[in-house]
């Protein structure tokens, strides 16, 4: 444990470091000739309404005369909606001509699911899930980066091959970089658990074991996921768990250093260019197990900067009250060095709980 003075000092240091990192990132982009672009809020967006077009606005981080101050994503109904809404006028299905400055028009492929860091996720009329790289004509560099991320994710799926722990690839369009995946009927683990807080202990233990087995299957072939969080695990119609979202994952011969799961799933901050390892995935798995068994993230009452300080000082939340508390602590403190050890620990914990 550390003193209050140490805690305050390290919290101030963490905030200062984050600001210095941001300034350095900005300077680096200028040196590489990347002009500042309009900021697009790429967090999950509310579900689209049944209207001819929906506008989602995000303020620009650094105003520039070259780019609009506000980027608007306008969803234009696709052909799939004509049968659903035959009374809509033809103009509802058309992109305005000429296109006004500011909006980015997107013709939908299916029902809106969410907007992630690099892709728009939709549920197609077939029931499958479509991931489309986010368009951004105002920042070609960012648009190309998102397309490359989708290509990388497809490459990871191909490398893994058929697996009971990942969605099946239904289709891939190499030109548009659109990836179509098998749908998991009960959605992502995070949303499901927040909406079903009464999920019984046996089901939670099953998910904990399946999550560890999924990670073990990846590590066994050299894949580092690098974003182990509840939102990246899916539940099928039988409430069995699978893992998804490999846009930021590394596999043999193809290293990725983009993105991070967040302070509650990292032992420390990942600096620019940091390459995560199996140990990072295992630490994240400990936090995932904490969420599965307890229904909330580690230190949910603290802000992320405080959590970062706690974890860097090996100050982890108590987990004795959870069914696999020792396993969680072993993931956090580094006693478990392989996903196989986590699986074995969960099996032993499950046998103990049944006695």
C-alpha positions in Angstrom: 0.0 0.0 0.0 1.1 3.6 -0.4 0.6 6.9 1.5 -2.0 9.5 0.6 0.8 11.9 -0.5 2.2 9.3 -2.8 -1.2 8.6 -4.3 -1.8 12.4 -4.9 1.7 12.8 -6.5 1.3 9.8 -8.8 -2.2 10.9 -9.8 -0.9 14.4 -10.7 2.1 12.7 -12.6 -0.3 10.5 -14.5 -2.4 13.5 -15.6 0.7 15.4 -16.6 2.0 12.5 -18.6 -1.2 12.1 -20.5 -1.1 15.8 -21.5 2.5 15.6 -22.6 1.7 12.4 -24.6 -1.1 14.3 -26.4 1.1 17.2 -27.3 3.9 14.9 -28.6 1.3 13.0 -30.7 0.1 16.3 -32.2 3.7 17.4 -33.0 4.5 14.0 -34.5 1.5 14.3 -36.9 2.6 17.7 -38.0 6.1 16.5 -38.7 4.7 13.7 -40.9 2.5 16.2 -42.8 -0.8 15.0 -41.4 -3.1 18.1 -41.3 -5.5 18.3 -38.3 -8.9 16.9 -39.2 -12.4 17.3 -37.9 -12.9 15.1 -34.9 -15.4 12.2 -35.3 -16.8 10.8 -32.1 -16.4 7.1 -32.8 -17.9 5.8 -29.6 -21.1 3.7 -29.7 -24.0 5.7 -31.1 -27.7 5.4 -30.2 -29.7 3.0 -32.4 -30.9 4.6 -35.6 -34.6 5.5 -35.8 -37.0 4.5 -38.6 -36.6 7.7 -40.6 -35.4 8.6 -44.0 -32.1 9.9 -42.7 -30.4 10.2 -39.3 -27.8 12.8 -38.5 -25.2 12.2 -35.8 -23.1 15.2 -34.9 -19.7 15.4 -33.3 -17.8 18.6 -32.5 -14.4 19.2 -34.1 -11.4 18.9 -31.7 -9.2 21.5 -33.5 -11.1 23.8 -35.9 -9.4 24.3 -39.3 -10.5 26.3 -42.3 -9.9 23.2 -44.5 -12.5 21.0 -42.7 -16.0 21.6 -41.5 -16.3 22.4 -37.8 -18.9 19.6 -37.4 -18.9 16.3 -39.1 -22.4 14.8 -39.7 -22.9 11.2 -40.4 -26.2 11.0 -42.3 -27.7 7.5 -42.7 -29.5 7.1 -46.0 -31.9 4.1 -46.2 -30.6 1.3 -48.3 -32.5 -0.8 -50.9 -33.3 -3.4 -48.2 -35.7 -0.8 -46.6 -37.9 -0.2 -49.7 -40.1 -3.2 -48.9 -40.4 -2.1 -45.3 -41.4 1.4 -46.1 -43.1 1.4 -49.5 -44.7 4.8 -48.8 -41.4 6.6 -48.5 -40.6 9.0 -51.4 -37.8 8.2 -53.8 -35.8 11.1 -52.5 -35.5 9.3 -49.1 -33.1 6.8 -50.8 -30.9 9.3 -52.6 -27.8 11.1 -51.5 -28.3 14.9 -52.1 -26.8 16.3 -55.3 -24.7 18.3 -54.9 -23.5 17.0 -51.5 -23.4 19.9 -49.0 -20.2 20.6 -47.1 -20.0 18.9 -43.7 -22.2 15.8 -43.9 -20.9 12.3 -44.7 -23.7 10.3 -46.3 -23.8 6.6 -45.7 -26.2 4.2 -47.4 -27.2 1.6 -44.8 -26.9 -2.1 -45.3 -29.0 -3.2 -42.3 -30.1 -2.2 -38.8 -27.7 -0.1 -36.8 -25.9 -2.0 -34.1 -23.1 0.3 -33.0 -20.3 2.5 -34.3 -16.9 1.4 -33.1 -13.4 2.9 -33.3 -12.8 1.9 -37.0 -16.1 0.5 -38.3 -19.8 0.8 -38.5 -21.6 -2.4 -37.3 -25.0 -3.3 -38.8 -27.3 -6.4 -38.7 -28.1 -7.4 -42.3 -31.6 -8.6 -43.3 -30.0 -12.1 -43.4 -29.3 -11.8 -39.7 -25.5 -11.7 -40.2 -23.3 -8.9 -38.9 -21.6 -6.4 -41.3 -18.6 -4.3 -40.4 -17.9 -1.4 -42.7 -14.8 0.9 -42.4 -15.9 4.4 -41.3 -15.8 6.8 -44.3 -14.2 10.1 -43.8 -13.5 12.1 -47.0 -12.3 15.0 -44.9 -9.4 12.9 -43.6 -8.1 10.5 -46.2 -5.3 9.3 -43.9 -7.8 8.3 -41.2 -10.1 6.7 -43.7 -7.3 4.6 -45.2 -6.2 3.6 -41.7 -9.7 2.3 -40.9 -9.7 0.3 -44.2 -6.3 -1.2 -43.3 -7.7 -2.1 -39.8 -10.5 -4.0 -41.5 -8.1 -5.8 -43.8 -6.0 -6.7 -40.8 -9.0 -8.1 -38.9 -10.0 -10.3 -41.9 -6.4 -11.5 -42.1 -6.5 -12.5 -38.4 -9.8 -14.4 -39.0 -8.2 -16.3 -41.9 -5.1 -17.1 -39.8 -7.2 -18.5 -37.0 -9.4 -20.6 -39.2 -12.5 -22.4 -38.0 -12.9 -22.3 -34.3 -15.7 -22.8 -31.8 -14.7 -19.6 -30.0 -14.9 -17.1 -32.8 -17.7 -16.0 -35.3 -17.6 -17.6 -38.7 -16.7 -15.4 -41.6 -19.6 -15.2 -44.0 -18.2 -12.9 -46.6 -15.4 -10.5 -47.4 -15.3 -7.7 -50.0 -11.7 -7.0 -50.8 -12.6 -3.7 -52.6 -14.9 -2.1 -50.0 -13.2 -3.9 -47.0 -16.6 -4.9 -45.7 -16.5 -8.0 -43.4 -19.6 -10.1 -42.8 -19.7 -12.3 -39.8 -21.9 -14.9 -38.2 -24.4 -13.2 -35.8 -24.4 -14.1 -32.1 -28.1 -13.9 -31.1 -27.6 -12.5 -27.5 -25.2 -9.8 -28.4 -22.1 -8.7 -26.5 -21.3 -9.9 -22.9 -21.2 -6.4 -21.5 -24.6 -5.4 -22.6 -26.2 -8.7 -21.7 -24.8 -8.8 -18.2 -25.8 -5.2 -17.5 -29.4 -6.1 -18.6 -29.4 -9.5 -16.8 -27.9 -8.8 -13.4 -29.7 -11.9 -12.0 -27.7 -14.3 -14.1 -27.0 -17.3 -11.9 -23.5 -18.3 -10.6 -23.3 -21.5 -12.7 -23.8 -19.5 -16.0 -21.2 -17.0 -14.9 -18.7 -19.7 -14.1 -19.3 -21.3 -17.5 -18.6 -17.9 -19.2 -15.4 -17.4 -17.2 -14.1 -20.8 -18.3 -15.1 -20.3 -21.9 -13.4 -16.8 -22.0 -10.2 -18.4 -20.7 -10.5 -21.3 -23.2 -11.0 -18.8 -26.0 -7.9 -16.9 -25.1 -5.9 -20.1 -24.7 -6.9 -21.2 -28.2 -5.6 -17.8 -29.6 -2.3 -17.9 -27.6 -1.7 -21.5 -28.7 -1.3 -20.3 -32.3 0.5 -17.1 -31.5 -2.4 -14.6 -31.6 -2.4 -11.8 -29.1 -5.8 -10.2 -28.8 -4.8 -7.0 -27.2 -8.3 -5.8 -26.3 -9.8 -8.3 -23.8 -12.9 -6.5 -22.5 -16.6 -7.6 -22.0 -17.7 -5.7 -25.2 -15.5 -8.0 -27.3 -17.1 -11.3 -26.2 -20.4 -12.5 -27.7 -23.2 -14.8 -26.6 -24.9 -17.1 -29.0 -28.5 -18.5 -28.8 -27.4 -21.1 -26.3 -25.6 -18.4 -24.2 -22.2 -19.9 -25.0 -19.3 -17.4 -25.2 -17.2 -16.4 -28.2 -14.5 -13.8 -28.8 -14.4 -11.2 -31.5 -12.9 -7.9 -32.8 -9.4 -8.6 -34.0 -8.7 -5.3 -35.7 -6.0 -4.5 -33.1 -4.7 -8.1 -32.7 -1.2 -9.4 -33.5 -0.4 -12.7 -35.1 2.9 -14.3 -36.3 4.6 -12.0 -38.8 2.0 -9.2 -38.3 2.4 -7.0 -35.3 -0.3 -4.5 -34.3 0.2 -1.7 -31.8 -3.1 0.2 -32.1 -5.7 0.7 -29.4 -5.8 -0.5 -25.8 -8.6 -2.1 -23.7 -8.5 0.7 -21.1 -7.0 1.3 -17.6 -9.3 -1.2 -15.9 -7.9 -3.9 -18.2 -4.2 -2.9 -18.2 -1.5 -3.3 -15.6 0.0 0.0 -16.8 -0.4 2.6 -19.5 0.7 1.5 -22.9 3.0 4.1 -24.5 3.2 5.0 -28.1 4.4 2.0 -30.1 4.1 -0.5 -27.2 3.6 -4.1 -28.4 1.3 -6.0 -26.0 2.2 -9.6 -25.0 0.4 -12.7 -23.7 1.0 -11.3 -20.2 -1.1 -8.3 -21.1 -3.9 -10.4 -22.4 -3.8 -12.5 -19.2 -4.0 -9.4 -17.0 -7.0 -8.2 -19.0 -8.6 -11.6 -18.6 -8.4 -11.2 -14.8 -10.4 -8.0 -15.1 -12.9 -9.7 -17.4 -13.4 -12.5 -14.9 -14.0 -9.9 -12.2 -16.7 -8.4 -14.4 -18.3 -11.7 -15.2 -18.4 -12.9 -11.7 -19.2 -9.6 -9.9 -21.2 -7.7 -12.6 -19.1 -4.6 -12.4 -15.6 -3.6 -13.6 -12.7 -3.3 -11.2 -12.8 -0.1 -9.2 -16.0 0.9 -10.9 -16.4 3.8 -8.4 -13.0 5.4 -9.3 -12.2 7.4 -12.4 -9.8 5.8 -14.9 -6.7 7.9 -13.9 -7.1 6.7 -10.3 -7.5 3.1 -11.5 -4.3 3.5 -13.5 -2.4 4.6 -10.4 -3.8 1.8 -8.3 -2.9 -0.9 -10.8 0.6 0.5 -11.3 1.1 0.1 -7.6 -0.3 -3.5 -7.6 -3.2 -2.3 -5.5 -6.0 -4.5 -6.8 -9.7 -4.7 -5.6 -10.6 -7.6 -3.3 -12.1 -10.6 -5.1 -12.4 -13.1 -2.2 -16.2 -12.8 -2.4 -16.2 -14.0 -6.0 -16.3 -17.7 -7.0 -12.9 -17.6 -8.7 -11.2 -14.8 -6.7 -7.8 -16.5 -6.4 -7.7 -17.0 -10.1 -8.4 -13.3 -10.7 -5.7 -12.2 -8.3 -3.2 -14.6 -10.0 -4.0 -13.0 -13.4 -3.4 -9.6 -12.0 -0.2 -10.2 -10.0 1.5 -12.3 -12.7 1.5 -15.7 -11.0 -0.3 -17.0 -14.1 1.9 -16.7 -17.1 -0.2 -18.7 -19.6 -3.9 -18.9 -20.5 -3.7 -22.6 -19.9 -2.9 -22.0 -16.2 -6.0 -19.8 -16.0 -8.2 -22.5 -17.5 -6.8 -25.1 -15.0 -7.3 -22.7 -12.1 -10.9 -22.1 -13.1 -11.5 -25.8 -13.5 -10.1 -26.4 -10.0 -12.1 -23.5 -8.6 -15.3 -24.9 -10.1 -14.7 -28.3 -8.5 -14.1 -26.7 -5.2 -17.4 -24.7 -5.5 -19.3 -27.9 -6.2 -18.1 -29.6 -3.0 
